[in-house]
Amino acid sequence: MDIKKMQSEFIQKRKELRRRAELSSEKKRHRSQSADPVARYQKTEFWKLLLQELEWVVTALHEINFTGSISPFGEQIVRVSLRDVGSPSASTRTDLILDGDRIRCSVLNAGIYYLNFTALSDAQIAIQDIQRSGNPMDPRKTAEYVVERMLNILEWNQANGV
């Protein structure tokens, strides 16, 4: 057998192996994308709506003697800060981080909790707190939930002299 023919067969085998590997990789990527019940664009849209709802809720807090602000840190991180008008030292904050299939909520001096995306249908998604077995929440209910937890922290701190 001549050397050029052996090299040619070797190269052809390597090309075929590479082509098969690429096809397999493409199939795996396609499967993982189609297996994801909540598409990236749905999560991004939910996130945008959540931020709008948080703005509305935080703006309305003055009616119950609290103030707040929302500070974005890029496209996927936002800090929600709340303060009791009657006690300027009473404040808390929560950093919300859009993190793949969930939103990570890191609360000042109160730990972390996670809100997972869940598909209600092909076109509709919601959020659920994985540590509580509550009902799925739309962006408005999610905003209220986040702020409610923060208000509970402020009220608990005041009641306990913290």
Backbone as JSON Lines, residues from 0, in Angstrom:
{"i":0,"aa":"M","n":[0.85,-1.17,0.0],"ca":[0.0,0.0,0.0],"c":[0.9,1.24,0.0]}
{"i":1,"aa":"D","n":[0.52,2.15,-0.78],"ca":[1.38,3.31,-0.86],"c":[1.04,4.32,0.24]}
{"i":2,"aa":"I","n":[2.03,5.11,0.62],"ca":[1.93,6.02,1.77],"c":[0.87,7.09,1.54]}
{"i":3,"aa":"K","n":[0.79,7.64,0.35],"ca":[-0.21,8.67,0.05],"c":[-1.62,8.12,0.22]}
{"i":4,"aa":"K","n":[-1.84,6.9,-0.21],"ca":[-3.16,6.3,-0.08],"c":[-3.5,6.08,1.41]}
{"i":5,"aa":"M","n":[-2.52,5.63,2.2],"ca":[-2.73,5.42,3.64],"c":[-3.03,6.75,4.33]}
{"i":6,"aa":"Q","n":[-2.29,7.79,3.97],"ca":[-2.54,9.11,4.55],"c":[-3.93,9.6,4.17]}
{"i":7,"aa":"S","n":[-4.3,9.4,2.93],"ca":[-5.6,9.83,2.46],"c":[-6.73,9.12,3.22]}
{"i":8,"aa":"E","n":[-6.59,7.8,3.41],"ca":[-7.6,7.06,4.17],"c":[-7.66,7.54,5.62]}
{"i":9,"aa":"F","n":[-6.49,7.77,6.19],"ca":[-6.43,8.28,7.57],"c":[-7.15,9.62,7.68]}
{"i":10,"aa":"I","n":[-6.85,10.53,6.76],"ca":[-7.48,11.86,6.77],"c":[-8.98,11.73,6.57]}
{"i":11,"aa":"Q","n":[-9.42,10.88,5.67],"ca":[-10.85,10.69,5.43],"c":[-11.55,10.17,6.69]}
{"i":12,"aa":"K","n":[-10.92,9.22,7.38],"ca":[-11.49,8.7,8.63],"c":[-11.6,9.81,9.67]}
{"i":13,"aa":"R","n":[-10.55,10.62,9.78],"ca":[-10.56,11.72,10.76],"c":[-11.64,12.74,10.42]}
{"i":14,"aa":"K","n":[-11.79,13.04,9.13],"ca":[-12.83,13.97,8.7],"c":[-14.21,13.43,9.07]}
{"i":15,"aa":"E","n":[-14.42,12.14,8.84],"ca":[-15.71,11.52,9.14],"c":[-15.97,11.53,10.66]}
{"i":16,"aa":"L","n":[-14.95,11.23,11.45],"ca":[-15.11,11.28,12.9],"c":[-15.46,12.69,13.37]}
{"i":17,"aa":"R","n":[-14.79,13.68,12.82],"ca":[-15.07,15.07,13.19],"c":[-16.49,15.46,12.79]}
{"i":18,"aa":"R","n":[-16.9,15.08,11.58],"ca":[-18.25,15.4,11.12],"c":[-19.3,14.77,12.04]}
{"i":19,"aa":"R","n":[-19.09,13.52,12.44],"ca":[-20.03,12.85,13.34],"c":[-20.07,13.53,14.71]}
{"i":20,"aa":"A","n":[-18.92,13.91,15.2],"ca":[-18.85,14.6,16.49],"c":[-19.59,15.93,16.44]}
{"i":21,"aa":"E","n":[-19.43,16.67,15.34],"ca":[-20.12,17.95,15.19],"c":[-21.63,17.74,15.12]}
{"i":22,"aa":"L","n":[-22.07,16.73,14.38],"ca":[-23.5,16.43,14.3],"c":[-24.06,16.05,15.67]}
{"i":23,"aa":"S","n":[-23.32,15.22,16.38],"ca":[-23.75,14.81,17.71],"c":[-23.84,16.01,18.65]}
{"i":24,"aa":"S","n":[-22.85,16.87,18.57],"ca":[-22.83,18.07,19.41],"c":[-24.01,18.98,19.08]}
{"i":25,"aa":"E","n":[-24.29,19.14,17.8],"ca":[-25.42,19.98,17.36],"c":[-26.74,19.39,17.85]}
{"i":26,"aa":"K","n":[-26.88,18.06,17.77],"ca":[-28.11,17.41,18.25],"c":[-28.28,17.62,19.75]}
{"i":27,"aa":"K","n":[-27.2,17.49,20.5],"ca":[-27.26,17.7,21.95],"c":[-27.66,19.13,22.27]}
{"i":28,"aa":"R","n":[-27.07,20.08,21.56],"ca":[-27.38,21.49,21.79],"c":[-28.84,21.76,21.48]}
{"i":29,"aa":"H","n":[-29.33,21.22,20.36],"ca":[-30.73,21.41,19.98],"c":[-31.66,20.78,21.0]}
{"i":30,"aa":"R","n":[-31.32,19.58,21.49],"ca":[-32.14,18.91,22.5],"c":[-32.19,19.72,23.78]}
{"i":31,"aa":"S","n":[-31.06,20.26,24.22],"ca":[-31.05,21.01,25.47],"c":[-31.84,22.3,25.33]}
{"i":32,"aa":"Q","n":[-31.8,22.91,24.15],"ca":[-32.58,24.13,23.94],"c":[-34.07,23.82,23.91]}
{"i":33,"aa":"S","n":[-34.46,22.75,23.24],"ca":[-35.88,22.42,23.16],"c":[-36.39,21.83,24.47]}
{"i":34,"aa":"A","n":[-35.5,21.29,25.3],"ca":[-35.92,20.72,26.58],"c":[-36.15,21.81,27.62]}
{"i":35,"aa":"D","n":[-35.62,22.99,27.39],"ca":[-35.78,24.1,28.33],"c":[-37.21,24.6,28.23]}
{"i":36,"aa":"P","n":[-38.02,24.39,29.29],"ca":[-39.43,24.77,29.22],"c":[-39.65,26.28,29.2]}
{"i":37,"aa":"V","n":[-38.67,27.03,29.64],"ca":[-38.79,28.48,29.66],"c":[-37.67,29.06,28.81]}
{"i":38,"aa":"A","n":[-38.04,29.67,27.71],"ca":[-37.05,30.22,26.79],"c":[-36.42,31.48,27.38]}
{"i":39,"aa":"R","n":[-35.21,31.75,26.93],"ca":[-34.45,32.91,27.41],"c":[-35.22,34.21,27.2]}
{"i":40,"aa":"Y","n":[-35.84,34.37,26.03],"ca":[-36.56,35.62,25.76],"c":[-37.75,35.78,26.72]}
{"i":41,"aa":"Q","n":[-38.39,34.66,27.12],"ca":[-39.49,34.75,28.08],"c":[-38.97,35.22,29.44]}
{"i":42,"aa":"K","n":[-37.83,34.71,29.84],"ca":[-37.23,35.13,31.12],"c":[-36.86,36.6,31.08]}
{"i":43,"aa":"T","n":[-36.3,37.03,29.96],"ca":[-35.91,38.43,29.82],"c":[-37.14,39.33,29.86]}
{"i":44,"aa":"E","n":[-38.2,38.93,29.19],"ca":[-39.44,39.72,29.21],"c":[-40.03,39.77,30.62]}
{"i":45,"aa":"F","n":[-40.05,38.65,31.3],"ca":[-40.55,38.6,32.68],"c":[-39.73,39.55,33.55]}
{"i":46,"aa":"W","n":[-38.41,39.49,33.4],"ca":[-37.49,40.34,34.17],"c":[-37.82,41.81,33.96]}
{"i":47,"aa":"K","n":[-38.0,42.21,32.7],"ca":[-38.32,43.61,32.39],"c":[-39.63,44.03,33.04]}
{"i":48,"aa":"L","n":[-40.63,43.16,32.94],"ca":[-41.93,43.47,33.57],"c":[-41.8,43.52,35.09]}
{"i":49,"aa":"L","n":[-41.0,42.62,35.65],"ca":[-40.77,42.63,37.1],"c":[-40.15,43.96,37.54]}
{"i":50,"aa":"L","n":[-39.17,44.44,36.81],"ca":[-38.53,45.71,37.17],"c":[-39.51,46.87,37.1]}
{"i":51,"aa":"Q","n":[-40.4,46.86,36.1],"ca":[-41.43,47.89,36.01],"c":[-42.37,47.83,37.21]}
{"i":52,"aa":"E","n":[-42.77,46.63,37.58],"ca":[-43.67,46.46,38.73],"c":[-42.99,46.87,40.03]}
{"i":53,"aa":"L","n":[-41.71,46.55,40.18],"ca":[-40.97,46.97,41.37],"c":[-40.93,48.49,41.47]}
{"i":54,"aa":"E","n":[-40.71,49.16,40.35],"ca":[-40.73,50.64,40.34],"c":[-42.05,51.16,40.86]}
{"i":55,"aa":"W","n":[-43.15,50.57,40.38],"ca":[-44.47,51.02,40.79],"c":[-44.68,50.79,42.29]}
{"i":56,"aa":"V","n":[-44.34,49.61,42.77],"ca":[-44.54,49.28,44.19],"c":[-43.68,50.18,45.06]}
{"i":57,"aa":"V","n":[-42.42,50.35,44.71],"ca":[-41.51,51.18,45.51],"c":[-41.98,52.62,45.52]}
{"i":58,"aa":"T","n":[-42.48,53.11,44.39],"ca":[-42.99,54.49,44.32],"c":[-44.19,54.67,45.25]}
{"i":59,"aa":"A","n":[-45.01,53.66,45.4],"ca":[-46.22,53.75,46.23],"c":[-45.94,53.61,47.72]}
{"i":60,"aa":"L","n":[-44.74,53.24,48.12],"ca":[-44.43,52.99,49.53],"c":[-44.58,54.22,50.41]}
{"i":61,"aa":"H","n":[-44.48,55.41,49.84],"ca":[-44.61,56.63,50.67],"c":[-45.97,56.69,51.35]}
{"i":62,"aa":"E","n":[-46.96,56.02,50.77],"ca":[-48.29,56.0,51.35],"c":[-48.34,55.26,52.68]}
{"i":63,"aa":"I","n":[-47.35,54.41,52.96],"ca":[-47.3,53.68,54.23],"c":[-46.03,54.04,55.01]}
{"i":64,"aa":"N","n":[-45.51,55.25,54.76],"ca":[-44.36,55.81,55.48],"c":[-43.05,55.05,55.28]}
{"i":65,"aa":"F","n":[-42.87,54.54,54.08],"ca":[-41.6,53.95,53.7],"c":[-41.14,54.62,52.41]}
{"i":66,"aa":"T","n":[-39.86,54.61,52.18],"ca":[-39.32,55.06,50.9],"c":[-38.45,53.95,50.34]}
{"i":67,"aa":"G","n":[-38.2,54.05,49.06],"ca":[-37.37,53.04,48.45],"c":[-36.76,53.51,47.16]}
{"i":68,"aa":"S","n":[-35.85,52.72,46.68],"ca":[-35.22,53.01,45.4],"c":[-34.82,51.71,44.72]}
{"i":69,"aa":"I","n":[-34.63,51.82,43.43],"ca":[-34.18,50.68,42.64],"c":[-32.95,51.13,41.86]}
{"i":70,"aa":"S","n":[-31.87,50.39,42.02],"ca":[-30.61,50.72,41.35],"c":[-30.16,49.55,40.5]}
{"i":71,"aa":"P","n":[-30.18,49.71,39.19],"ca":[-29.69,48.62,38.32],"c":[-28.17,48.59,38.28]}
{"i":72,"aa":"F","n":[-27.63,47.39,38.19],"ca":[-26.2,47.16,38.01],"c":[-26.07,46.29,36.77]}
{"i":73,"aa":"G","n":[-26.15,46.88,35.61],"ca":[-26.15,46.11,34.37],"c":[-27.56,45.66,34.04]}
{"i":74,"aa":"E","n":[-27.65,44.7,33.14],"ca":[-28.97,44.26,32.68],"c":[-29.58,43.16,33.55]}
{"i":75,"aa":"Q","n":[-28.78,42.48,34.35],"ca":[-29.3,41.32,35.06],"c":[-29.2,41.41,36.57]}
{"i":76,"aa":"I","n":[-28.88,42.59,37.09],"ca":[-28.77,42.78,38.54],"c":[-29.44,44.09,38.9]}
{"i":77,"aa":"V","n":[-30.24,44.05,39.94],"ca":[-30.87,45.27,40.44],"c":[-30.89,45.22,41.96]}
{"i":78,"aa":"R","n":[-30.7,46.36,42.59],"ca":[-30.77,46.46,44.05],"c":[-32.03,47.24,44.41]}
{"i":79,"aa":"V","n":[-32.85,46.64,45.27],"ca":[-34.03,47.3,45.8],"c":[-33.71,47.68,47.24]}
{"i":80,"aa":"S","n":[-33.82,48.96,47.56],"ca":[-33.53,49.46,48.91],"c":[-34.79,50.06,49.5]}
{"i":81,"aa":"L","n":[-35.05,49.76,50.76],"ca":[-36.21,50.32,51.47],"c":[-35.75,50.95,52.77]}
{"i":82,"aa":"R","n":[-36.46,52.01,53.17],"ca":[-36.15,52.72,54.4],"c":[-37.47,53.14,55.05]}
{"i":83,"aa":"D","n":[-37.5,53.06,56.37],"ca":[-38.66,53.52,57.15],"c":[-38.5,55.02,57.35]}
{"i":84,"aa":"V","n":[-39.49,55.8,56.91],"ca":[-39.43,57.26,57.02],"c":[-39.34,57.69,58.48]}
{"i":85,"aa":"G","n":[-40.02,56.99,59.37],"ca":[-40.05,57.35,60.8],"c":[-38.77,56.97,61.54]}
{"i":86,"aa":"S","n":[-37.97,56.13,60.97],"ca":[-36.73,55.68,61.61],"c":[-35.66,55.55,60.53]}
{"i":87,"aa":"P","n":[-34.97,56.65,60.25],"ca":[-34.02,56.66,59.13],"c":[-32.95,55.56,59.2]}
{"i":88,"aa":"S","n":[-32.65,55.07,60.38],"ca":[-31.63,54.01,60.46],"c":[-32.2,52.64,60.09]}
{"i":89,"aa":"A","n":[-33.53,52.53,60.02],"ca":[-34.16,51.25,59.67],"c":[-34.22,51.12,58.15]}
{"i":90,"aa":"S","n":[-33.36,50.29,57.62],"ca":[-33.34,50.1,56.18],"c":[-32.92,48.66,55.86]}
{"i":91,"aa":"T","n":[-33.23,48.26,54.66],"ca":[-32.8,46.96,54.17],"c":[-32.66,47.05,52.66]}
{"i":92,"aa":"R","n":[-32.05,46.05,52.1],"ca":[-31.93,46.0,50.64],"c":[-31.88,44.54,50.19]}
{"i":93,"aa":"T","n":[-32.31,44.36,48.97],"ca":[-32.27,43.05,48.34],"c":[-31.68,43.21,46.95]}
{"i":94,"aa":"D","n":[-30.68,42.39,46.66],"ca":[-30.11,42.36,45.31],"c":[-30.79,41.22,44.56]}
{"i":95,"aa":"L","n":[-31.37,41.55,43.42],"ca":[-32.02,40.56,42.57],"c":[-31.1,40.31,41.38]}
{"i":96,"aa":"I","n":[-30.8,39.05,41.15],"ca":[-29.89,38.67,40.07],"c":[-30.58,37.67,39.18]}
{"i":97,"aa":"L","n":[-30.76,38.04,37.91],"ca":[-31.3,37.11,36.93],"c":[-30.21,36.08,36.66]}
{"i":98,"aa":"D","n":[-30.48,34.83,37.05],"ca":[-29.44,33.81,37.09],"c":[-29.94,32.53,36.43]}
{"i":99,"aa":"G","n":[-29.94,32.5,35.11],"ca":[-30.38,31.31,34.4],"c":[-31.86,31.05,34.56]}
{"i":100,"aa":"D","n":[-32.19,29.92,35.18],"ca":[-33.59,29.53,35.36],"c":[-34.21,30.06,36.64]}
{"i":101,"aa":"R","n":[-33.56,31.03,37.25],"ca":[-34.09,31.56,38.5],"c":[-33.62,33.0,38.71]}
{"i":102,"aa":"I","n":[-34.22,33.6,39.72],"ca":[-33.78,34.9,40.19],"c":[-33.26,34.68,41.6]}
{"i":103,"aa":"R","n":[-32.01,35.02,41.82],"ca":[-31.41,34.9,43.15],"c":[-31.64,36.21,43.88]}
{"i":104,"aa":"C","n":[-32.17,36.12,45.09],"ca":[-32.49,37.29,45.9],"c":[-31.6,37.26,47.14]}
{"i":105,"aa":"S","n":[-30.68,38.18,47.21],"ca":[-29.73,38.26,48.32],"c":[-30.14,39.43,49.21]}
{"i":106,"aa":"V","n":[-30.57,39.13,50.42],"ca":[-31.14,40.12,51.32],"c":[-30.12,40.51,52.39]}
{"i":107,"aa":"L","n":[-29.92,41.81,52.58],"ca":[-28.98,42.29,53.59],"c":[-29.32,41.72,54.95]}
{"i":108,"aa":"N","n":[-28.39,41.02,55.55],"ca":[-28.53,40.42,56.89],"c":[-29.69,39.44,57.02]}
{"i":109,"aa":"A","n":[-30.14,38.89,55.9],"ca":[-31.25,37.94,55.99],"c":[-31.11,36.78,55.03]}
{"i":110,"aa":"G","n":[-29.96,36.6,54.42],"ca":[-29.72,35.42,53.6],"c":[-30.14,35.56,52.15]}
{"i":111,"aa":"I","n":[-30.29,34.41,51.53],"ca":[-30.6,34.33,50.1],"c":[-31.83,33.45,49.92]}
{"i":112,"aa":"Y","n":[-32.66,33.85,49.0],"ca":[-33.74,32.96,48.57],"c":[-33.79,32.99,47.05]}
{"i":113,"aa":"Y","n":[-34.42,31.96,46.48],"ca":[-34.45,31.81,45.03],"c":[-35.88,31.78,44.53]}
{"i":114,"aa":"L","n":[-36.08,32.44,43.42],"ca":[-37.36,32.43,42.72],"c":[-37.13,31.73,41.38]}
{"i":115,"aa":"N","n":[-37.74,30.59,41.19],"ca":[-37.52,29.8,39.97],"c":[-38.57,30.11,38.92]}
{"i":116,"aa":"F","n":[-38.1,30.18,37.67],"ca":[-39.03,30.31,36.56],"c":[-39.74,28.99,36.35]}
{"i":117,"aa":"T","n":[-41.01,29.06,36.01],"ca":[-41.78,27.87,35.72],"c":[-42.69,28.17,34.54]}
{"i":118,"aa":"A","n":[-42.89,27.19,33.68],"ca":[-43.75,27.36,32.51],"c":[-45.18,27.02,32.89]}
{"i":119,"aa":"L","n":[-46.09,27.96,32.67],"ca":[-47.51,27.69,32.88],"c":[-48.13,27.14,31.6]}
{"i":120,"aa":"S","n":[-47.59,27.58,30.48],"ca":[-47.98,27.1,29.15],"c":[-46.82,27.42,28.22]}
{"i":121,"aa":"D","n":[-46.98,27.13,26.95],"ca":[-45.91,27.45,25.99],"c":[-45.65,28.95,25.93]}
{"i":122,"aa":"A","n":[-46.68,29.74,26.18],"ca":[-46.56,31.19,26.02],"c":[-46.5,31.95,27.34]}
{"i":123,"aa":"Q","n":[-46.71,31.3,28.45],"ca":[-46.8,32.01,29.72],"c":[-45.89,31.38,30.78]}
{"i":124,"aa":"I","n":[-45.14,32.25,31.48],"ca":[-44.27,31.78,32.55],"c":[-44.61,32.51,33.83]}
{"i":125,"aa":"A","n":[-44.09,31.97,34.92],"ca":[-44.31,32.56,36.24],"c":[-43.08,32.27,37.08]}
{"i":126,"aa":"I","n":[-43.13,32.75,38.32],"ca":[-42.04,32.55,39.29],"c":[-42.6,31.84,40.5]}
{"i":127,"aa":"Q","n":[-41.78,30.97,41.11],"ca":[-42.14,30.34,42.37],"c":[-40.96,30.4,43.32]}
{"i":128,"aa":"D","n":[-41.24,30.67,44.59],"ca":[-40.21,30.61,45.62],"c":[-40.0,29.13,45.92]}
{"i":129,"aa":"I","n":[-38.78,28.65,45.71],"ca":[-38.54,27.21,45.87],"c":[-38.55,26.77,47.33]}
{"i":130,"aa":"Q","n":[-38.44,27.72,48.26],"ca":[-38.43,27.36,49.68],"c":[-39.83,27.37,50.28]}
{"i":131,"aa":"R","n":[-40.78,27.86,49.52],"ca":[-42.17,27.86,49.96],"c":[-43.0,27.25,48.86]}
{"i":132,"aa":"S","n":[-44.04,26.6,49.22],"ca":[-44.85,25.93,48.2],"c":[-46.05,26.8,47.84]}
{"i":133,"aa":"G","n":[-45.78,28.04,47.48],"ca":[-46.84,28.95,47.11],"c":[-47.23,28.81,45.65]}
{"i":134,"aa":"N","n":[-48.23,29.56,45.28],"ca":[-48.69,29.56,43.91],"c":[-47.7,30.3,43.01]}
{"i":135,"aa":"P","n":[-47.69,29.97,41.72],"ca":[-46.85,30.72,40.78],"c":[-47.27,32.19,40.77]}
{"i":136,"aa":"M","n":[-46.28,33.07,40.57],"ca":[-46.53,34.51,40.62],"c":[-46.18,35.15,39.28]}
{"i":137,"aa":"D","n":[-47.01,36.09,38.86],"ca":[-46.71,36.9,37.69],"c":[-45.77,38.03,38.12]}
{"i":138,"aa":"P","n":[-45.33,38.9,37.21],"ca":[-44.38,39.96,37.61],"c":[-44.91,40.87,38.73]}
{"i":139,"aa":"R","n":[-46.19,41.22,38.7],"ca":[-46.75,42.1,39.74],"c":[-46.71,41.42,41.11]}
{"i":140,"aa":"K","n":[-47.18,40.19,41.16],"ca":[-47.17,39.47,42.44],"c":[-45.74,39.22,42.92]}
{"i":141,"aa":"T","n":[-44.82,38.98,41.99],"ca":[-43.42,38.78,42.36],"c":[-42.85,40.05,42.98]}
{"i":142,"aa":"A","n":[-43.13,41.2,42.39],"ca":[-42.66,42.48,42.93],"c":[-43.23,42.7,44.33]}
{"i":143,"aa":"E","n":[-44.5,42.44,44.5],"ca":[-45.13,42.59,45.81],"c":[-44.51,41.63,46.82]}
{"i":144,"aa":"Y","n":[-44.23,40.43,46.39],"ca":[-43.64,39.42,47.26],"c":[-42.26,39.85,47.75]}
{"i":145,"aa":"V","n":[-41.43,40.33,46.83],"ca":[-40.08,40.78,47.2],"c":[-40.16,41.94,48.2]}
{"i":146,"aa":"V","n":[-41.0,42.92,47.91],"ca":[-41.12,44.09,48.79],"c":[-41.74,43.7,50.13]}
{"i":147,"aa":"E","n":[-42.72,42.81,50.1],"ca":[-43.35,42.34,51.35],"c":[-42.32,41.69,52.27]}
{"i":148,"aa":"R","n":[-41.46,40.87,51.71],"ca":[-40.41,40.24,52.53],"c":[-39.51,41.3,53.15]}
{"i":149,"aa":"M","n":[-39.2,42.33,52.38],"ca":[-38.34,43.39,52.89],"c":[-39.04,44.18,53.99]}
{"i":150,"aa":"L","n":[-40.31,44.49,53.79],"ca":[-41.08,45.2,54.83],"c":[-41.18,44.37,56.1]}
{"i":151,"aa":"N","n":[-41.34,43.06,55.95],"ca":[-41.39,42.18,57.12],"c":[-40.08,42.24,57.91]}
{"i":152,"aa":"I","n":[-38.97,42.31,57.2],"ca":[-37.67,42.42,57.87],"c":[-37.59,43.73,58.65]}
{"i":153,"aa":"L","n":[-37.98,44.83,58.02],"ca":[-37.94,46.13,58.72],"c":[-38.85,46.13,59.94]}
{"i":154,"aa":"E","n":[-40.05,45.6,59.79],"ca":[-40.99,45.56,60.91],"c":[-40.49,44.66,62.02]}
{"i":155,"aa":"W","n":[-39.92,43.53,61.68],"ca":[-39.38,42.62,62.69],"c":[-38.22,43.28,63.42]}
{"i":156,"aa":"N","n":[-37.34,43.94,62.68],"ca":[-36.21,44.63,63.31],"c":[-36.68,45.71,64.28]}
{"i":157,"aa":"Q","n":[-37.7,46.47,63.9],"ca":[-38.24,47.52,64.78],"c":[-38.86,46.9,66.03]}
{"i":158,"aa":"A","n":[-39.62,45.84,65.86],"ca":[-40.29,45.21,66.99],"c":[-39.3,44.59,67.96]}
{"i":159,"aa":"N","n":[-38.13,44.21,67.47],"ca":[-37.13,43.55,68.31],"c":[-35.96,44.47,68.64]}
{"i":160,"aa":"G","n":[-36.1,45.75,68.37],"ca":[-35.08,46.73,68.73],"c":[-33.76,46.56,68.02]}
{"i":161,"aa":"V","n":[-33.79,46.0,66.84],"ca":[-32.56,45.79,66.07],"c":[-32.25,47.02,65.25]}
